[in-house]
Amino acid sequence: MRAAEPIVITGMGVLACNGIGRENFWDALAEGKSGIGPITAFDTEDYSCRIGGELKGFDPTDYMKAGVARNWHRHVHQSVAAARLAVQDSELQSAGYNPERMAVSIGTSIGAPNEAYQGQVEAFESGGYKQVSKYASSAFSGHSATVHVSIDIGLKGPAITISSGCSTGLDVLAWGVEQLRAGRADAAVVGATESPLFPMSFATGCSLGVLSTANDAPEQAMRPFSRDSNGIVLSEGAVVLVLERLNAAKARGAKIFAEVAGNASSAEAHNPLTLERTGEALARAVSQAMNMAGVAPSELDLIAAHGVSLKLYDRSETNAYKRALGEHAYRVPVSAAKSMVGQPYSVGGLMGVGAALMSIERGLVSPTINLNAADDECDLDYVPNAARRNKVDTVLVSSMCFGGTHSAAVLRSLN
């Protein structure tokens, strides 16, 4: 059942490897431009994968004082930057909301244990705990992103950090919507941040055998739904959204991207690493989100897919859409932004949201690049290689996570 008053998105801040700021991000997606390249953050010579999606040109001191940036890790830098961009985009600071009625949640999967951690270990081993920075315990905390965004913007309402792997972004969005629907807050700043480009992260991915080895052609490495998919490419980034109730947003003349009309999640309870091939659990989440939104399969104009470039995941996702949408699954465009931005774990679902919102605004579906021949079991319309002009009003966004925890959201234009 739909809420009496829609919850809408009025601001968006994006930091992606192919563009910083929503306009740059969208321009890159629309042009089919990948942000994947050789890793420069550390020496990758001994790794099977030597490529990733680094934030090019991102300087945290553009968004915070140098002293603050020194004490906190990259996932915090990214979250504060994305939150500032979102708040500026929505003109939230002049909206007149009571700070005690403004919720905040910045999710993350692994935070950023890359920066300063080894230095703190060496300090401890050489001089004991007295040599360890007093900021260390807070800096290593995944909750530090939520804390710093709340401080930077002055948000004093409900606050939480959610960590549900690759489903985190959509789960944080659902939490924010619920705060407004339940009357606990009047506005919410929600998002996700991830910085997995560090040696141990790469070591675990290489050990598991899931990282792409297409090192000589990094921009072509992410190949969702493709017959020659080669594995994932890790990337860093952040996305933050501003949520408000429709009437309040309209009263202050805010730009309204879309309504968050439905959301849901599900679990397979099957295996800690692999997924069920059938896609049953994701199909349940999709169906529940659509039912909450009051949307029939025939009303969907676009699917912003998880599209992670692992055969089992891509096949399971394809099967999920067939289960949930029936024959209409073959008639709705499916676009995978990860083909251009890589796999930023917790942020991936919100990058799908960002792409969906811009598709609604611009009437253009961004492509799934590097798709020259689809996998035999992936036979839907994945919008291969070139953007497509198409009116977009209603979008399904999906996220899938290792261990079989999945989330879905339905976004709808109110124009």
N, C-alpha and C positions, 0 to 999 in steps of 0.2 A: 504494500500500500504506500502511495506517495505521501510525503510530508505535506502538511497544510501550506507551508511556505518553502519554496525552493531555496537550497543552499547553493550559492554561486561562487565562481572563481573570478576575482577582480584584479589579480596581479600575479605575475610570474617572473621569477629570476632563474636563469639557466647558466650554468658553467659546464660546457661540454668540450670535448677535445676537438671538435670541428667548429666551435664557435662560442664565444662568451657574450651573454646577453641574448634575449629571445629572438631578436631580429637576425643577428648573425647566425645563431643556431638554426633558425628556420631557413634562411637563405642557403646555408650549406645543405640542409636536408633536401630542399626543393631542387637543388642543382645536382644531387647525388654525390656530394663531396664527402669523402671519408676523412677522419681526423687521426687515423692510425698511422704510426711511423716507428722508426727505430727508437728504442728506449735510450734516453740520455741520463736518467736519474742515477743509474748505477751500471757497473760493468756486467754485461749479460753473456760474456764469451762462453761461460761454462753451462749455459742453459739451452735447452732444446728450443725454447721460444725466446726471441730477442726483440719483440715488438710490443707496442702497447699504445693506449690512447692517453697521452700526456696533455695537460692543459697548457697550451702554447700562449705565452705572453701574459700569464696570470701572475700578478704581483700582489701579495696580500697587503702590502703597505698602501695600496690604493684604497683599501677599505678599512684599515685599522692602523694604529700607531705602531712604529717599528718595535718598540719595547714590548707591546702586547703580542705582536706576531712572533717574537723570539721565544716567548714562554709557552706557546701553544702549538699544537700540531696542525698538519695540513688539512685534515678533515674539518677542523674548527675554522681555519682561514676560509675554506670554501663555503662553509655553511653561513658564516657572517656575510660574505660577499654576495651569495645568492639571496639571502634574506634582505639585504639592503636593496638589491635590484628589484625584488618582488614588492617591497614596501614602496619604493619609489614609483614603480609601475602602477600600483593601485592608488597612489596618493593617500595611503593609509594614515600617515602622521597627521594629516589635516582633517581626518574624518570625525574626530571628537569622541571616539570610544573611550570608556573608562578602562585604564590599563589593567585593573583588577578583573575585567570582564573580557580579556583577550588571552586566548589559549595559545600554547606553543608546543610543537613537537618536531624535533629533527632526528630522524631515524638514521641508523648506520648498522652495517653488518660486522665490520671488523675495525672501524675507526681508522687510526693511522699509527700503528705501532712502529712504523719505519723510522720516524724522525726522533732523534735524541735518545731513543731507547738504548742503543748500544753504548752511547756515551755515558748514560746513567749506570749501566752495568759495569763499565770500566771504572767509573768513579767509585762505586761501591766496593769493587774488588781491590782497588788500590788504597782506599782510605776509610772504608766502612760507611755506615749509614749517614754519618755527619757530612759526607761529601756529596750526598745525593741532593738534588735540587728540591726545595720545598714545594715546587710546582709539579713534581714528577707524577705523583699519584693521581692528581686531577687531570694532568695532561694526557695520561694514558687511558683515561676513562671515556667510554663511548658516550656517556651522558654529557661530556663537556661541550659538545656542539649545541645541544639544547640550552645549556646554561648560558653560553656566550651569546647566543641569539637573543635570549630573554633579556640579558643585561644590555646588549647593544641597542635594542629597540625599546626596551622598557616595558616588557610584557609581564604582568603580575598575576595572570589567571592560571587555569589548569596547565600543568607542564608534565611531560612524560617523554621518555625515549623508548622507541620500539625497535626491536631487532629481530626480524623474521626473514633473514636472508634476502633473496632477490624479490620477495613479496613485500618487503618493508615499505617501499614508497607508497604503494596502494593501500597498505594497512594504516600508515600514518594519515593518509588522506581520509580514510574511513573514520579514524578516530576524531579528526578535526570536525568532520561533518556531524558526527554524533554529539560533540560538545555543543554545537549550535542548535541541533534539533532538540536536545534535552534541556536547553535553556541554561546550560552552565556557563556559556560564553556568548558574546555578541559578535566576535570576529576571531579568526584563528590564523596563525602563521605556521604552516606545516611544510615539511620537506624531508630530504634525505641527502646525505653526503658520504662520499667514499673515496679513499685514497689507497688502493691496493697495489700500487707500483713500488714494491720493495722486495729485496731478495728472498725472504722466507715465503712470502706470498707466491712468488714465481716458482720457488722450489716445490711447494706443495702442489701447484697446478701441473708442473712438469712431471712430478712423481705420479700423479693421478692419470696423466696422459690426456688431459682435456684441453691443453693450450695448443693453439695453432703453431705449426712449424713453417708456415709460408713466409719466412723471414725476408726473402728476396723481393716479395711483392706485398708489402704491408697493407696498402690500401685495398687489396683484393683478398685479404686474409679472412675477413668475416663473411661467410657465405650461407646465411640462413636458408633453409629449405632446399638447398642445392645438392645435386648428385655428388659433387666433389667437395662437400663441406669438410673442413680440415681442423675444426676445433675453435675454441673461443679465443678472443684477445681481450685481456684485462684493460680497463680504463679507469681514470679518475674523473670526478665531477660532482656536481650538486645541483639540485632543483628545489626551489622553495615556491610555494603558492600561498596566496591570501584568500581566505574564505570569508564570506559574509552572507547574511540573509538578504534575499532579493529586495524586499521593500526598503531596507536601510541603504542598500547599495544604490538603488534607483533614486532615493531621496537626496543623496549627496552627489548624484550625477556621475557615479563611478562607471568605468568601462566594465562591461560584463562579458567575459569570454564564453561561459557556458554554465549550465546547472550540473552539479554532481547528482544525477538522478537515481543511481543505485550502486550498491557495492556489496561484495560478499567474499567469503574465503572458504577453503575446504582443505582437507588433508587426506592423503592416500593411506597412511598407516601401513606402509608396504616395505620400504627399504631406506636406509639412511643416505644412500648415494644415488641410486637409480630411480627411474620413474616407471609407472605402469604404462605400457605401450598403448593401452586402450583410451587413455585420456579421460576416464570416467570422473575423476575428482575435479579436474579443471572444468569439465562440462557442467558439474553441479554448481560450481562457483559462478560460471557464466549464466546459467539458467536462473539462479537465485538473484543475481544482480539485475538481470533483465526483468524478472518478475517484480522486484522492488521498484524498478523504474516504470513499470507498466509498458514495456516495450516488446513488441513481437519481432521475431527474426526478420520479417520482411521490412521492418522499419530501420534496420541498421544500414548505415551508409558506408561504414568503414570499421575495420578491426585494426587497432594498433597492437601488433603482436609482440609476444616475448621474443620470438625469433632469435635464438641464441647460437645457432650454428653448430649444434651437436645433434647428430642424427636421431638419437632416441628422443630427445626433447622436442625436436621439430616434428617428428612423426606423431608423438603423443599429443602435441598441441594441435596439429592438423586434425587428428581423430576427435579431439575434444570439440572443435567447432562443428564437425559433422554431427556429433551426438546432440549438441545443444541447439543447433540451428537447422538441422535437417537439410533439405535440398537447397535452402537459401544460402548455405555455406559456400556453395559454388558461384553465387551471384554477388557476393559482397567483397570488395577489395580488401586485401590483407597486406599491411605495410609494416616492415621491420626496421625501425630506426637503428637497431644495434648493428646492422650491416655497415653503418657509417660511424657510429660512436663507440662500438665495442661493448664490453660487458662491465658496467660499473656497479655490479651487485645490487645493493639496496636502492640505487638511484634509477635503475633501468625502467621500472614501471612509471616513474614520474617523467622520465624523458619521453615515454610513450604518451603520457598525458599532455606534455608540452607540444609534441608533434600533432596530437589530435586537436588541441585547442587552436593551433595555427591553421590546421586544415579546415576547421569550421570557419575561421575568420577569412581565409583566403580562397576557399573553394578549390583547393588543390590537394591532391593526395601525393605525399612524398613516396619515392620508390624504395623497393628492396634491391639494393645494388648487388653486383657480383652474382646474379642469378641468371646464368646462361643456359642451364639445363636443370630442371627441377628433379629432386629425388623422386623415384617412382612412386613412393607412398605419400608424397606431398603434392597434391594435385588441385590445389585451390588457386585463386587469382591473387598472386603475391605482388602484383604491380612491378614486374621486373625492370630494373635498370633506368627507367625514365618516369618522371612525375606525370600525373594524369589530372587533367582538369575535370573536376567533378563537384557538384553541390554536396556539401557535407553538413548534416544537421545532428545526426545521432551516431556516436562512436562507442564501441566496446574496446576497453583497454585490458590487457591480460598480463599477469606475471606468474612465472613458475619458479619453484625453488627446489634445490636438491633435497632429498628426503620427502618430496611430494607434498609440500605445502604451497597452495596456489591461491591467487586473489584475482578479482575482476572488478571493474568499475564501468559504469555507463555514464557518458557525458552527453548533454543535449543542449543544442542551441535554443535560446529563448527569443530569437529574432523572427 
